[in-house]
């Protein structure tokens, strides 16, 4: 299991991009931290999610 924003998800074996796409995240409007380190957008295709990983995904919102 992978913890995503504190909730367990069975996504081991998927790439980060596969998960983000399936979960309908817009990669241009988010930042992802995996196990305490920011993941550069250029690596979303190569980061393979594994049991025990912890992801924090934050969305950017506009406002004033």
PASEBA-477352 format. One record per residue (C-alpha): residue number from 1; x, z, y. Coordinates in steps of 0.25 Angstrom, whole numbers, plus 5000, padded with zeros to 4 digits. Layout:
% PASEBA-477352
{kollo: NUM&px: X&pz: Z&py: Y}
...
***
This chain:
% PASEBA-477352
{kollo: 1&px: 5000&pz: 5000&py: 5000}
{kollo: 2&px: 5004&pz: 4997&py: 5014}
{kollo: 3&px: 5000&pz: 5006&py: 5026}
{kollo: 4&px: 4994&pz: 4998&py: 5037}
{kollo: 5&px: 4991&pz: 5006&py: 5050}
{kollo: 6&px: 4990&pz: 5018&py: 5041}
{kollo: 7&px: 4980&pz: 5012&py: 5030}
{kollo: 8&px: 4985&pz: 5007&py: 5016}
{kollo: 9&px: 4984&pz: 4993&py: 5013}
{kollo: 10&px: 4987&pz: 4985&py: 5000}
{kollo: 11&px: 4995&pz: 4974&py: 5006}
{kollo: 12&px: 5008&pz: 4976&py: 4999}
{kollo: 13&px: 5015&pz: 4962&py: 4996}
{kollo: 14&px: 5009&pz: 4955&py: 5008}
{kollo: 15&px: 5017&pz: 4951&py: 5020}
{kollo: 16&px: 5014&pz: 4957&py: 5033}
{kollo: 17&px: 5009&pz: 4944&py: 5038}
{kollo: 18&px: 4999&pz: 4943&py: 5026}
{kollo: 19&px: 4994&pz: 4957&py: 5029}
{kollo: 20&px: 4992&pz: 4955&py: 5044}
{kollo: 21&px: 4985&pz: 4941&py: 5042}
{kollo: 22&px: 4976&pz: 4947&py: 5031}
{kollo: 23&px: 4972&pz: 4959&py: 5040}
{kollo: 24&px: 4970&pz: 4949&py: 5052}
{kollo: 25&px: 4981&pz: 4955&py: 5061}
{kollo: 26&px: 4986&pz: 4945&py: 5072}
{kollo: 27&px: 5001&pz: 4946&py: 5071}
{kollo: 28&px: 5003&pz: 4942&py: 5085}
{kollo: 29&px: 4995&pz: 4955&py: 5090}
{kollo: 30&px: 5001&pz: 4966&py: 5081}
{kollo: 31&px: 5014&pz: 4973&py: 5078}
{kollo: 32&px: 5017&pz: 4978&py: 5064}
{kollo: 33&px: 5026&pz: 4990&py: 5060}
{kollo: 34&px: 5030&pz: 4991&py: 5045}
{kollo: 35&px: 5036&pz: 5004&py: 5040}
{kollo: 36&px: 5040&pz: 5008&py: 5054}
{kollo: 37&px: 5046&pz: 4995&py: 5059}
{kollo: 38&px: 5039&pz: 4984&py: 5067}
{kollo: 39&px: 5038&pz: 4971&py: 5059}
{kollo: 40&px: 5042&pz: 4958&py: 5068}
{kollo: 41&px: 5031&pz: 4948&py: 5067}
{kollo: 42&px: 5041&pz: 4938&py: 5062}
{kollo: 43&px: 5042&pz: 4946&py: 5049}
{kollo: 44&px: 5027&pz: 4947&py: 5046}
{kollo: 45&px: 5028&pz: 4936&py: 5035}
{kollo: 46&px: 5040&pz: 4943&py: 5028}
{kollo: 47&px: 5036&pz: 4958&py: 5028}
{kollo: 48&px: 5030&pz: 4961&py: 5015}
{kollo: 49&px: 5021&pz: 4973&py: 5014}
{kollo: 50&px: 5025&pz: 4983&py: 5004}
{kollo: 51&px: 5019&pz: 4996&py: 4998}
{kollo: 52&px: 5022&pz: 5008&py: 5007}
{kollo: 53&px: 5023&pz: 4999&py: 5020}
{kollo: 54&px: 5017&pz: 5005&py: 5032}
{kollo: 55&px: 5012&pz: 4995&py: 5043}
{kollo: 56&px: 5007&pz: 4998&py: 5057}
{kollo: 57&px: 5000&pz: 4986&py: 5064}
{kollo: 58&px: 4997&pz: 4987&py: 5078}
{kollo: 59&px: 4989&pz: 4977&py: 5086}
{kollo: 60&px: 4992&pz: 4973&py: 5101}
{kollo: 61&px: 4980&pz: 4974&py: 5110}
{kollo: 62&px: 4979&pz: 4969&py: 5124}
{kollo: 63&px: 4972&pz: 4977&py: 5135}
{kollo: 64&px: 4974&pz: 4982&py: 5149}
***
